Amino acid sequence: MNYTLDQLLALDAIHRLGSFAAAAQSLYRATSAISYSIRSLEDALDVSLFDRSGHRAVLTPAGELVLAE
């Protein structure tokens, strides 16, 4: 797998805090930077890591596997 520490930190923060905006605030980054980081990770892995259909961002089964690693 090809990923960066920033992508993994963003993945963890979104999972812990439940939203891209909260993760951005805790990591002192713009929400768009967090979204771009996760989108590029999803593109590299060719999977969706979060279910974005609800109010909170929820890990998909693939996202749970990536987070566990």
All heavy atoms as TSV, in Angstrom:
chain	resi	resn	atom	element	x	y	z
A	1	MET	N	N	0.832	-1.186	0.000
A	1	MET	CA	C	0.000	0.000	0.000
A	1	MET	C	C	0.874	1.245	0.000
A	1	MET	O	O	1.922	1.265	0.615
A	1	MET	CB	C	-0.898	0.016	1.223
A	1	MET	CG	C	-2.191	-0.708	1.049
A	1	MET	SD	S	-3.281	-0.429	2.419
A	1	MET	CE	C	-2.977	-1.906	3.361
A	2	ASN	N	N	0.365	2.276	-0.659
A	2	ASN	CA	C	1.079	3.537	-0.748
A	2	ASN	C	C	0.266	4.604	-0.020
A	2	ASN	O	O	-0.754	5.056	-0.512
A	2	ASN	CB	C	1.269	3.894	-2.214
A	2	ASN	CG	C	2.490	4.729	-2.436
A	2	ASN	OD1	O	3.275	4.932	-1.532
A	2	ASN	ND2	N	2.643	5.222	-3.642
A	3	TYR	N	N	0.721	5.020	1.159
A	3	TYR	CA	C	-0.003	6.016	1.937
A	3	TYR	C	C	0.998	6.859	2.717
A	3	TYR	O	O	2.161	6.490	2.868
A	3	TYR	CB	C	-1.014	5.379	2.877
A	3	TYR	CG	C	-0.437	4.253	3.699
A	3	TYR	CD1	C	0.249	4.506	4.867
A	3	TYR	CD2	C	-0.575	2.935	3.295
A	3	TYR	CE1	C	0.795	3.473	5.620
A	3	TYR	CE2	C	-0.046	1.902	4.043
A	3	TYR	CZ	C	0.643	2.181	5.200
A	3	TYR	OH	O	1.182	1.163	5.943
A	4	THR	N	N	0.521	7.998	3.220
A	4	THR	CA	C	1.387	8.892	3.994
A	4	THR	C	C	0.919	8.953	5.442
A	4	THR	O	O	-0.227	8.594	5.767
A	4	THR	CB	C	1.379	10.316	3.418
A	4	THR	OG1	O	0.078	10.878	3.611
A	4	THR	CG2	C	1.756	10.324	1.938
A	5	LEU	N	N	1.794	9.433	6.293
A	5	LEU	CA	C	1.443	9.609	7.702
A	5	LEU	C	C	0.283	10.597	7.838
A	5	LEU	O	O	-0.625	10.381	8.653
A	5	LEU	CB	C	2.657	10.085	8.492
A	5	LEU	CG	C	2.438	10.332	9.983
A	5	LEU	CD1	C	1.949	9.053	10.673
A	5	LEU	CD2	C	3.703	10.840	10.635
A	6	ASP	N	N	0.286	11.656	7.041
A	6	ASP	CA	C	-0.809	12.635	7.087
A	6	ASP	C	C	-2.153	11.985	6.774
A	6	ASP	O	O	-3.160	12.292	7.413
A	6	ASP	CB	C	-0.563	13.772	6.101
A	6	ASP	CG	C	0.450	14.781	6.607
A	6	ASP	OD1	O	0.695	14.834	7.831
A	6	ASP	OD2	O	0.992	15.523	5.780
A	7	GLN	N	N	-2.170	11.105	5.794
A	7	GLN	CA	C	-3.417	10.411	5.435
A	7	GLN	C	C	-3.896	9.541	6.587
A	7	GLN	O	O	-5.085	9.516	6.896
A	7	GLN	CB	C	-3.226	9.570	4.178
A	7	GLN	CG	C	-3.046	10.386	2.923
A	7	GLN	CD	C	-2.613	9.548	1.748
A	7	GLN	OE1	O	-1.845	8.599	1.890
A	7	GLN	NE2	N	-3.111	9.892	0.563
A	8	LEU	N	N	-2.982	8.839	7.230
A	8	LEU	CA	C	-3.363	7.969	8.344
A	8	LEU	C	C	-3.815	8.767	9.558
A	8	LEU	O	O	-4.763	8.369	10.248
A	8	LEU	CB	C	-2.203	7.044	8.711
A	8	LEU	CG	C	-1.787	6.072	7.617
A	8	LEU	CD1	C	-0.606	5.232	8.087
A	8	LEU	CD2	C	-2.945	5.185	7.195
A	9	LEU	N	N	-3.169	9.894	9.804
A	9	LEU	CA	C	-3.599	10.762	10.908
A	9	LEU	C	C	-4.998	11.313	10.644
A	9	LEU	O	O	-5.829	11.379	11.562
A	9	LEU	CB	C	-2.603	11.899	11.108
A	9	LEU	CG	C	-1.245	11.515	11.682
A	9	LEU	CD1	C	-0.306	12.708	11.664
A	9	LEU	CD2	C	-1.394	10.961	13.088
A	10	ALA	N	N	-5.253	11.691	9.409
A	10	ALA	CA	C	-6.579	12.198	9.049
A	10	ALA	C	C	-7.629	11.104	9.197
A	10	ALA	O	O	-8.711	11.344	9.749
A	10	ALA	CB	C	-6.569	12.734	7.624
A	11	LEU	N	N	-7.316	9.913	8.723
A	11	LEU	CA	C	-8.235	8.775	8.839
A	11	LEU	C	C	-8.596	8.515	10.299
A	11	LEU	O	O	-9.765	8.386	10.659
A	11	LEU	CB	C	-7.597	7.532	8.217
A	11	LEU	CG	C	-8.390	6.239	8.264
A	11	LEU	CD1	C	-9.587	6.307	7.330
A	11	LEU	CD2	C	-7.503	5.058	7.892
A	12	ASP	N	N	-7.591	8.488	11.159
A	12	ASP	CA	C	-7.812	8.256	12.582
A	12	ASP	C	C	-8.630	9.374	13.217
A	12	ASP	O	O	-9.568	9.120	13.975
A	12	ASP	CB	C	-6.472	8.111	13.295
A	12	ASP	CG	C	-6.641	7.916	14.788
A	12	ASP	OD1	O	-7.255	6.909	15.200
A	12	ASP	OD2	O	-6.171	8.791	15.559
A	13	ALA	N	N	-8.293	10.618	12.898
A	13	ALA	CA	C	-9.014	11.750	13.491
A	13	ALA	C	C	-10.474	11.778	13.062
A	13	ALA	O	O	-11.363	12.031	13.888
A	13	ALA	CB	C	-8.324	13.058	13.114
A	14	ILE	N	N	-10.744	11.501	11.810
A	14	ILE	CA	C	-12.133	11.477	11.339
A	14	ILE	C	C	-12.898	10.378	12.058
A	14	ILE	O	O	-14.028	10.570	12.510
A	14	ILE	CB	C	-12.209	11.276	9.816
A	14	ILE	CG1	C	-11.579	12.451	9.089
A	14	ILE	CG2	C	-13.659	11.093	9.366
A	14	ILE	CD1	C	-11.266	12.174	7.626
A	15	HIS	N	N	-12.275	9.227	12.192
A	15	HIS	CA	C	-12.925	8.107	12.888
A	15	HIS	C	C	-13.215	8.466	14.347
A	15	HIS	O	O	-14.313	8.233	14.843
A	15	HIS	CB	C	-12.039	6.867	12.808
A	15	HIS	CG	C	-12.508	5.737	13.654
A	15	HIS	ND1	N	-13.690	5.083	13.420
A	15	HIS	CD2	C	-11.969	5.160	14.750
A	15	HIS	CE1	C	-13.855	4.148	14.326
A	15	HIS	NE2	N	-12.825	4.174	15.151
A	16	ARG	N	N	-12.241	9.036	15.038
A	16	ARG	CA	C	-12.410	9.372	16.457
A	16	ARG	C	C	-13.416	10.494	16.676
A	16	ARG	O	O	-14.212	10.443	17.617
A	16	ARG	CB	C	-11.075	9.795	17.077
A	16	ARG	CG	C	-10.128	8.689	17.387
A	16	ARG	CD	C	-8.865	9.164	18.106
A	16	ARG	NE	N	-8.064	10.098	17.296
A	16	ARG	CZ	C	-8.018	11.413	17.497
A	16	ARG	NH1	N	-8.688	11.974	18.460
A	16	ARG	NH2	N	-7.272	12.190	16.721
A	17	LEU	N	N	-13.378	11.509	15.809
A	17	LEU	CA	C	-14.175	12.714	16.033
A	17	LEU	C	C	-15.487	12.739	15.265
A	17	LEU	O	O	-16.361	13.550	15.557
A	17	LEU	CB	C	-13.336	13.941	15.692
A	17	LEU	CG	C	-12.035	14.060	16.508
A	17	LEU	CD1	C	-11.163	15.167	15.970
A	17	LEU	CD2	C	-12.353	14.248	17.977
A	18	GLY	N	N	-15.619	11.871	14.251
A	18	GLY	CA	C	-16.890	11.715	13.565
A	18	GLY	C	C	-17.165	12.646	12.409
A	18	GLY	O	O	-18.206	12.535	11.775
A	19	SER	N	N	-16.250	13.578	12.137
A	19	SER	CA	C	-16.487	14.468	11.004
A	19	SER	C	C	-15.161	14.964	10.440
A	19	SER	O	O	-14.150	15.021	11.137
A	19	SER	CB	C	-17.352	15.662	11.398
A	19	SER	OG	O	-16.613	16.605	12.141
A	20	PHE	N	N	-15.225	15.341	9.165
A	20	PHE	CA	C	-14.048	15.891	8.504
A	20	PHE	C	C	-13.697	17.245	9.109
A	20	PHE	O	O	-12.527	17.573	9.280
A	20	PHE	CB	C	-14.308	16.018	6.999
A	20	PHE	CG	C	-14.229	14.704	6.265
A	20	PHE	CD1	C	-15.138	13.691	6.498
A	20	PHE	CD2	C	-13.244	14.491	5.319
A	20	PHE	CE1	C	-15.070	12.492	5.824
A	20	PHE	CE2	C	-13.156	13.293	4.629
A	20	PHE	CZ	C	-14.076	12.287	4.884
A	21	ALA	N	N	-14.707	18.047	9.444
A	21	ALA	CA	C	-14.470	19.377	10.007
A	21	ALA	C	C	-13.802	19.296	11.380
A	21	ALA	O	O	-12.854	20.042	11.665
A	21	ALA	CB	C	-15.779	20.149	10.105
A	22	ALA	N	N	-14.260	18.396	12.209
A	22	ALA	CA	C	-13.658	18.233	13.539
A	22	ALA	C	C	-12.229	17.708	13.429
A	22	ALA	O	O	-11.344	18.134	14.174
A	22	ALA	CB	C	-14.506	17.295	14.393
A	23	ALA	N	N	-12.009	16.795	12.503
A	23	ALA	CA	C	-10.655	16.275	12.280
A	23	ALA	C	C	-9.738	17.397	11.805
A	23	ALA	O	O	-8.598	17.510	12.272
A	23	ALA	CB	C	-10.689	15.145	11.263
A	24	ALA	N	N	-10.224	18.223	10.901
A	24	ALA	CA	C	-9.418	19.341	10.393
A	24	ALA	C	C	-9.045	20.291	11.520
A	24	ALA	O	O	-7.890	20.716	11.626
A	24	ALA	CB	C	-10.195	20.079	9.306
A	25	GLN	N	N	-9.999	20.579	12.368
A	25	GLN	CA	C	-9.738	21.485	13.484
A	25	GLN	C	C	-8.696	20.889	14.433
A	25	GLN	O	O	-7.779	21.578	14.867
A	25	GLN	CB	C	-11.033	21.788	14.232
A	25	GLN	CG	C	-10.878	22.834	15.304
A	25	GLN	CD	C	-12.221	23.185	15.936
A	25	GLN	OE1	O	-13.164	22.419	15.883
A	25	GLN	NE2	N	-12.273	24.356	16.540
A	26	SER	N	N	-8.815	19.608	14.746
A	26	SER	CA	C	-7.877	18.988	15.687
A	26	SER	C	C	-6.477	18.841	15.103
A	26	SER	O	O	-5.494	18.820	15.838
A	26	SER	CB	C	-8.396	17.622	16.142
A	26	SER	OG	O	-8.242	16.654	15.131
A	27	LEU	N	N	-6.376	18.748	13.771
A	27	LEU	CA	C	-5.078	18.611	13.117
A	27	LEU	C	C	-4.530	19.946	12.607
A	27	LEU	O	O	-3.488	19.982	11.965
A	27	LEU	CB	C	-5.188	17.619	11.946
A	27	LEU	CG	C	-5.507	16.182	12.336
A	27	LEU	CD1	C	-5.773	15.341	11.089
A	27	LEU	CD2	C	-4.387	15.576	13.168
A	28	TYR	N	N	-5.272	21.046	12.887
A	28	TYR	CA	C	-4.874	22.393	12.465
A	28	TYR	C	C	-4.679	22.470	10.949
A	28	TYR	O	O	-3.689	23.013	10.456
A	28	TYR	CB	C	-3.602	22.848	13.192
A	28	TYR	CG	C	-3.754	22.829	14.684
A	28	TYR	CD1	C	-3.215	21.801	15.444
A	28	TYR	CD2	C	-4.478	23.824	15.337
A	28	TYR	CE1	C	-3.376	21.761	16.821
A	28	TYR	CE2	C	-4.644	23.803	16.712
A	28	TYR	CZ	C	-4.085	22.770	17.450
A	28	TYR	OH	O	-4.254	22.738	18.813
A	29	ARG	N	N	-5.646	21.909	10.237
A	29	ARG	CA	C	-5.615	21.935	8.775
A	29	ARG	C	C	-6.986	22.350	8.267
A	29	ARG	O	O	-7.971	22.301	8.996
A	29	ARG	CB	C	-5.269	20.540	8.236
A	29	ARG	CG	C	-3.855	20.122	8.654
A	29	ARG	CD	C	-3.465	18.768	8.198
A	29	ARG	NE	N	-3.389	18.710	6.753
A	29	ARG	CZ	C	-3.469	17.578	6.066
A	29	ARG	NH1	N	-3.621	16.434	6.690
A	29	ARG	NH2	N	-3.384	17.583	4.764
A	30	ALA	N	N	-7.056	22.728	7.013
A	30	ALA	CA	C	-8.336	23.087	6.404
A	30	ALA	C	C	-9.135	21.817	6.135
A	30	ALA	O	O	-8.564	20.752	5.872
A	30	ALA	CB	C	-8.101	23.828	5.097
A	31	THR	N	N	-10.455	21.931	6.205
A	31	THR	CA	C	-11.312	20.779	5.921
A	31	THR	C	C	-11.068	20.252	4.518
A	31	THR	O	O	-11.046	19.043	4.298
A	31	THR	CB	C	-12.796	21.172	6.100
A	31	THR	OG1	O	-12.987	21.684	7.425
A	31	THR	CG2	C	-13.705	19.971	5.906
A	32	SER	N	N	-10.829	21.152	3.582
A	32	SER	CA	C	-10.572	20.719	2.204
A	32	SER	C	C	-9.285	19.901	2.114
A	32	SER	O	O	-9.192	18.969	1.312
A	32	SER	CB	C	-10.504	21.930	1.266
A	32	SER	OG	O	-9.472	22.802	1.653
A	33	ALA	N	N	-8.293	20.230	2.930
A	33	ALA	CA	C	-7.043	19.466	2.928
A	33	ALA	C	C	-7.267	18.058	3.469
A	33	ALA	O	O	-6.699	17.085	2.950
A	33	ALA	CB	C	-5.979	20.185	3.754
A	34	ILE	N	N	-8.109	17.941	4.476
A	34	ILE	CA	C	-8.441	16.615	5.029
A	34	ILE	C	C	-9.215	15.817	3.987
A	34	ILE	O	O	-8.920	14.636	3.760
A	34	ILE	CB	C	-9.262	16.759	6.336
A	34	ILE	CG1	C	-8.441	17.472	7.409
A	34	ILE	CG2	C	-9.758	15.407	6.815
A	34	ILE	CD1	C	-7.210	16.732	7.879
A	35	SER	N	N	-10.187	16.443	3.352
A	35	SER	CA	C	-10.974	15.758	2.314
A	35	SER	C	C	-10.082	15.291	1.172
A	35	SER	O	O	-10.220	14.158	0.693
A	35	SER	CB	C	-12.058	16.691	1.757
A	35	SER	OG	O	-12.991	16.988	2.749
A	36	TYR	N	N	-9.179	16.145	0.730
A	36	TYR	CA	C	-8.269	15.789	-0.357
A	36	TYR	C	C	-7.369	14.621	0.051
A	36	TYR	O	O	-7.140	13.698	-0.733
A	36	TYR	CB	C	-7.422	16.987	-0.767
A	36	TYR	CG	C	-6.426	16.647	-1.845
A	36	TYR	CD1	C	-6.823	16.564	-3.176
A	36	TYR	CD2	C	-5.095	16.376	-1.529
A	36	TYR	CE1	C	-5.918	16.218	-4.167
A	36	TYR	CE2	C	-4.195	16.036	-2.511
A	36	TYR	CZ	C	-4.603	15.952	-3.824
A	36	TYR	OH	O	-3.704	15.605	-4.795
A	37	SER	N	N	-6.878	14.665	1.264
A	37	SER	CA	C	-5.998	13.614	1.762
A	37	SER	C	C	-6.706	12.255	1.770
A	37	SER	O	O	-6.159	11.248	1.308
A	37	SER	CB	C	-5.521	13.983	3.172
A	37	SER	OG	O	-4.634	13.036	3.668
A	38	ILE	N	N	-7.936	12.236	2.260
A	38	ILE	CA	C	-8.700	10.989	2.313
A	38	ILE	C	C	-9.102	10.541	0.916
A	38	ILE	O	O	-9.005	9.355	0.578
A	38	ILE	CB	C	-9.945	11.135	3.220
A	38	ILE	CG1	C	-9.498	11.362	4.671
A	38	ILE	CG2	C	-10.846	9.912	3.122
A	38	ILE	CD1	C	-8.642	10.248	5.269
A	39	ARG	N	N	-9.507	11.478	0.066
A	39	ARG	CA	C	-9.885	11.122	-1.312
A	39	ARG	C	C	-8.700	10.519	-2.053
A	39	ARG	O	O	-8.841	9.542	-2.767
A	39	ARG	CB	C	-10.422	12.350	-2.048
A	39	ARG	CG	C	-10.762	12.111	-3.515
A	39	ARG	CD	C	-11.800	11.039	-3.764
A	39	ARG	NE	N	-13.059	11.393	-3.157
A	39	ARG	CZ	C	-13.996	10.515	-2.836
A	39	ARG	NH1	N	-13.848	9.248	-3.104
A	39	ARG	NH2	N	-15.107	10.896	-2.267
A	40	SER	N	N	-7.510	11.083	-1.872
A	40	SER	CA	C	-6.332	10.544	-2.561
A	40	SER	C	C	-5.974	9.161	-2.024
A	40	SER	O	O	-5.545	8.288	-2.792
A	40	SER	CB	C	-5.142	11.502	-2.459
A	40	SER	OG	O	-4.736	11.675	-1.133
A	41	LEU	N	N	-6.191	8.925	-0.738
A	41	LEU	CA	C	-5.964	7.593	-0.172
A	41	LEU	C	C	-6.979	6.607	-0.736
A	41	LEU	O	O	-6.621	5.490	-1.118
A	41	LEU	CB	C	-6.045	7.645	1.358
A	41	LEU	CG	C	-5.839	6.332	2.096
A	41	LEU	CD1	C	-4.474	5.717	1.789
A	41	LEU	CD2	C	-5.993	6.547	3.612
A	42	GLU	N	N	-8.245	7.030	-0.807
A	42	GLU	CA	C	-9.282	6.167	-1.374
A	42	GLU	C	C	-8.987	5.849	-2.841
A	42	GLU	O	O	-9.157	4.706	-3.275
A	42	GLU	CB	C	-10.656	6.827	-1.246
A	42	GLU	CG	C	-11.167	6.883	0.169
A	42	GLU	CD	C	-12.474	7.630	0.309
A	42	GLU	OE1	O	-12.703	8.608	-0.435
A	42	GLU	OE2	O	-13.273	7.235	1.176
A	43	ASP	N	N	-8.539	6.834	-3.581
A	43	ASP	CA	C	-8.198	6.615	-4.992
A	43	ASP	C	C	-7.030	5.649	-5.133
A	43	ASP	O	O	-7.035	4.773	-6.000
A	43	ASP	CB	C	-7.879	7.930	-5.693
A	43	ASP	CG	C	-9.100	8.804	-5.906
A	43	ASP	OD1	O	-10.240	8.296	-5.770
A	43	ASP	OD2	O	-8.925	10.006	-6.192
A	44	ALA	N	N	-6.020	5.793	-4.284
A	44	ALA	CA	C	-4.846	4.916	-4.345
A	44	ALA	C	C	-5.210	3.474	-4.011
A	44	ALA	O	O	-4.681	2.538	-4.609
A	44	ALA	CB	C	-3.769	5.423	-3.398
A	45	LEU	N	N	-6.143	3.311	-3.063
A	45	LEU	CA	C	-6.547	1.964	-2.637
A	45	LEU	C	C	-7.718	1.422	-3.448
A	45	LEU	O	O	-8.051	0.244	-3.343
A	45	LEU	CB	C	-6.913	1.976	-1.146
A	45	LEU	CG	C	-5.803	2.377	-0.178
A	45	LEU	CD1	C	-6.352	2.487	1.229
A	45	LEU	CD2	C	-4.658	1.380	-0.242
A	46	ASP	N	N	-8.379	2.301	-4.189
A	46	ASP	CA	C	-9.553	1.955	-4.992
A	46	ASP	C	C	-10.690	1.391	-4.133
A	46	ASP	O	O	-11.343	0.413	-4.489
A	46	ASP	CB	C	-9.185	0.978	-6.116
A	46	ASP	CG	C	-10.254	0.927	-7.199
A	46	ASP	OD1	O	-10.923	1.950	-7.411
A	46	ASP	OD2	O	-10.405	-0.148	-7.813
A	47	VAL	N	N	-10.894	2.019	-2.966
A	47	VAL	CA	C	-11.994	1.663	-2.068
A	47	VAL	C	C	-12.543	2.940	-1.438
A	47	VAL	O	O	-11.866	3.962	-1.393
A	47	VAL	CB	C	-11.562	0.696	-0.932
A	47	VAL	CG1	C	-11.119	-0.638	-1.475
A	47	VAL	CG2	C	-10.513	1.306	-0.051
A	48	SER	N	N	-13.760	2.863	-0.935
A	48	SER	CA	C	-14.334	3.962	-0.171
A	48	SER	C	C	-14.079	3.669	1.308
A	48	SER	O	O	-14.430	2.600	1.808
A	48	SER	CB	C	-15.836	4.059	-0.454
A	48	SER	OG	O	-16.392	5.106	0.286
A	49	LEU	N	N	-13.455	4.596	2.011
A	49	LEU	CA	C	-13.104	4.380	3.411
A	49	LEU	C	C	-14.187	4.848	4.381
A	49	LEU	O	O	-14.264	4.350	5.500
A	49	LEU	CB	C	-11.785	5.092	3.735
A	49	LEU	CG	C	-10.580	4.618	2.928
A	49	LEU	CD1	C	-9.373	5.492	3.222
A	49	LEU	CD2	C	-10.290	3.161	3.211
A	50	PHE	N	N	-15.007	5.812	3.940
A	50	PHE	CA	C	-16.054	6.354	4.794
A	50	PHE	C	C	-17.399	6.339	4.088
A	50	PHE	O	O	-17.485	6.594	2.896
A	50	PHE	CB	C	-15.737	7.799	5.198
A	50	PHE	CG	C	-14.642	7.915	6.211
A	50	PHE	CD1	C	-13.347	8.190	5.819
A	50	PHE	CD2	C	-14.908	7.736	7.555
A	50	PHE	CE1	C	-12.335	8.286	6.741
A	50	PHE	CE2	C	-13.899	7.828	8.499
A	50	PHE	CZ	C	-12.604	8.106	8.093
A	51	ASP	N	N	-18.447	6.064	4.860
A	51	ASP	CA	C	-19.823	6.241	4.397
A	51	ASP	C	C	-20.188	7.672	4.773
A	51	ASP	O	O	-20.276	8.005	5.952
A	51	ASP	CB	C	-20.743	5.241	5.083
A	51	ASP	CG	C	-22.206	5.436	4.725
A	51	ASP	OD1	O	-22.516	6.303	3.881
A	51	ASP	OD2	O	-23.033	4.713	5.294
A	52	ARG	N	N	-20.367	8.502	3.778
A	52	ARG	CA	C	-20.626	9.924	4.012
A	52	ARG	C	C	-22.109	10.273	3.884
A	52	ARG	O	O	-22.471	11.437	3.799
A	52	ARG	CB	C	-19.821	10.756	3.011
A	52	ARG	CG	C	-18.320	10.606	3.167
A	52	ARG	CD	C	-17.611	11.214	1.978
A	52	ARG	NE	N	-16.172	11.221	2.067
A	52	ARG	CZ	C	-15.391	10.237	1.662
A	52	ARG	NH1	N	-15.913	9.138	1.155
A	52	ARG	NH2	N	-14.086	10.328	1.769
A	53	SER	N	N	-22.981	9.284	3.885
A	53	SER	CA	C	-24.398	9.525	3.644
A	53	SER	C	C	-25.119	10.137	4.845
A	53	SER	O	O	-26.129	10.801	4.678
A	53	SER	CB	C	-25.101	8.238	3.224
A	53	SER	OG	O	-25.042	7.273	4.265
A	54	GLY	N	N	-24.610	9.930	6.045
A	54	GLY	CA	C	-25.269	10.457	7.232
A	54	GLY	C	C	-24.606	11.712	7.753
A	54	GLY	O	O	-23.761	12.323	7.098
A	55	HIS	N	N	-25.008	12.104	8.952
A	55	HIS	CA	C	-24.463	13.305	9.591
A	55	HIS	C	C	-23.003	13.103	9.969
A	55	HIS	O	O	-22.196	14.025	9.877
A	55	HIS	CB	C	-25.295	13.649	10.831
A	55	HIS	CG	C	-24.820	14.857	11.565
A	55	HIS	ND1	N	-24.879	16.124	11.034
A	55	HIS	CD2	C	-24.242	14.992	12.776
A	55	HIS	CE1	C	-24.376	16.984	11.900
A	55	HIS	NE2	N	-23.986	16.315	12.967
A	56	ARG	N	N	-22.679	11.906	10.423
A	56	ARG	CA	C	-21.307	11.593	10.824
A	56	ARG	C	C	-20.636	10.730	9.763
A	56	ARG	O	O	-21.284	9.931	9.106
A	56	ARG	CB	C	-21.298	10.828	12.154
A	56	ARG	CG	C	-21.797	11.660	13.318
A	56	ARG	CD	C	-21.855	10.864	14.616
A	56	ARG	NE	N	-20.627	10.213	14.961
A	56	ARG	CZ	C	-19.690	10.715	15.773
A	56	ARG	NH1	N	-19.880	11.894	16.302
A	56	ARG	NH2	N	-18.603	10.045	16.054
A	57	ALA	N	N	-19.347	10.881	9.615
A	57	ALA	CA	C	-18.574	10.027	8.711
A	57	ALA	C	C	-18.321	8.709	9.425
A	57	ALA	O	O	-17.759	8.687	10.523
A	57	ALA	CB	C	-17.253	10.695	8.355
A	58	VAL	N	N	-18.762	7.621	8.824
A	58	VAL	CA	C	-18.643	6.294	9.436
A	58	VAL	C	C	-17.752	5.437	8.550
A	58	VAL	O	O	-17.913	5.409	7.334
A	58	VAL	CB	C	-20.041	5.639	9.575
A	58	VAL	CG1	C	-19.933	4.248	10.171
A	58	VAL	CG2	C	-20.955	6.518	10.406
A	59	LEU	N	N	-16.808	4.736	9.189
A	59	LEU	CA	C	-15.922	3.863	8.429
A	59	LEU	C	C	-16.694	2.754	7.729
A	59	LEU	O	O	-17.607	2.164	8.313
A	59	LEU	CB	C	-14.884	3.216	9.351
A	59	LEU	CG	C	-13.725	4.076	9.800
A	59	LEU	CD1	C	-12.901	3.338	10.847
A	59	LEU	CD2	C	-12.857	4.455	8.636
A	60	THR	N	N	-16.299	2.467	6.518
A	60	THR	CA	C	-16.812	1.296	5.812
A	60	THR	C	C	-15.990	0.101	6.299
A	60	THR	O	O	-14.975	0.268	6.986
A	60	THR	CB	C	-16.624	1.454	4.290
A	60	THR	OG1	O	-15.237	1.536	4.007
A	60	THR	CG2	C	-17.365	2.670	3.752
A	61	PRO	N	N	-16.400	-1.121	5.954
A	61	PRO	CA	C	-15.582	-2.279	6.326
A	61	PRO	C	C	-14.130	-2.152	5.808
A	61	PRO	O	O	-13.179	-2.496	6.514
A	61	PRO	CB	C	-16.305	-3.456	5.684
A	61	PRO	CG	C	-17.747	-3.034	5.682
A	61	PRO	CD	C	-17.678	-1.542	5.394
A	62	ALA	N	N	-13.969	-1.632	4.606
A	62	ALA	CA	C	-12.616	-1.433	4.059
A	62	ALA	C	C	-11.856	-0.388	4.893
A	62	ALA	O	O	-10.665	-0.539	5.149
A	62	ALA	CB	C	-12.693	-0.989	2.604
A	63	GLY	N	N	-12.551	0.654	5.310
A	63	GLY	CA	C	-11.935	1.674	6.151
A	63	GLY	C	C	-11.490	1.117	7.493
A	63	GLY	O	O	-10.426	1.491	8.011
A	64	GLU	N	N	-12.287	0.221	8.049
A	64	GLU	CA	C	-11.912	-0.407	9.308
A	64	GLU	C	C	-10.645	-1.237	9.168
A	64	GLU	O	O	-9.779	-1.234	10.049
A	64	GLU	CB	C	-13.057	-1.273	9.835
A	64	GLU	CG	C	-14.249	-0.459	10.294
A	64	GLU	CD	C	-15.426	-1.326	10.734
A	64	GLU	OE1	O	-15.254	-2.561	10.886
A	64	GLU	OE2	O	-16.510	-0.766	10.905
A	65	LEU	N	N	-10.520	-1.931	8.032
A	65	LEU	CA	C	-9.312	-2.726	7.791
A	65	LEU	C	C	-8.086	-1.839	7.653
A	65	LEU	O	O	-7.019	-2.160	8.211
A	65	LEU	CB	C	-9.475	-3.578	6.529
A	65	LEU	CG	C	-10.406	-4.772	6.638
A	65	LEU	CD1	C	-10.591	-5.419	5.269
A	65	LEU	CD2	C	-9.856	-5.784	7.632
A	66	VAL	N	N	-8.209	-0.750	6.918
A	66	VAL	CA	C	-7.073	0.159	6.733
A	66	VAL	C	C	-6.689	0.776	8.076
A	66	VAL	O	O	-5.503	0.852	8.419
A	66	VAL	CB	C	-7.393	1.250	5.703
A	66	VAL	CG1	C	-6.307	2.309	5.653
A	66	VAL	CG2	C	-7.586	0.627	4.331
A	67	LEU	N	N	-7.657	1.191	8.872
A	67	LEU	CA	C	-7.378	1.781	10.175
A	67	LEU	C	C	-6.705	0.777	11.100
A	67	LEU	O	O	-5.771	1.125	11.823
A	67	LEU	CB	C	-8.662	2.316	10.814
A	67	LEU	CG	C	-8.491	3.066	12.122
A	67	LEU	CD1	C	-7.660	4.330	11.908
A	67	LEU	CD2	C	-9.836	3.419	12.710
A	68	ALA	N	N	-7.138	-0.461	11.053
A	68	ALA	CA	C	-6.551	-1.497	11.907
A	68	ALA	C	C	-5.088	-1.761	11.569
A	68	ALA	O	O	-4.280	-2.076	12.448
A	68	ALA	CB	C	-7.352	-2.789	11.787
A	69	GLU	N	N	-4.758	-1.615	10.276
A	69	GLU	CA	C	-3.371	-1.846	9.865
A	69	GLU	C	C	-2.518	-0.699	10.296
A	69	GLU	O	O	-1.397	-0.766	10.592
A	69	GLU	CB	C	-3.285	-2.037	8.368
A	69	GLU	CG	C	-3.898	-3.331	7.955
A	69	GLU	CD	C	-3.093	-4.019	6.883
A	69	GLU	OE1	O	-1.989	-3.575	6.579
A	69	GLU	OE2	O	-3.587	-5.013	6.377
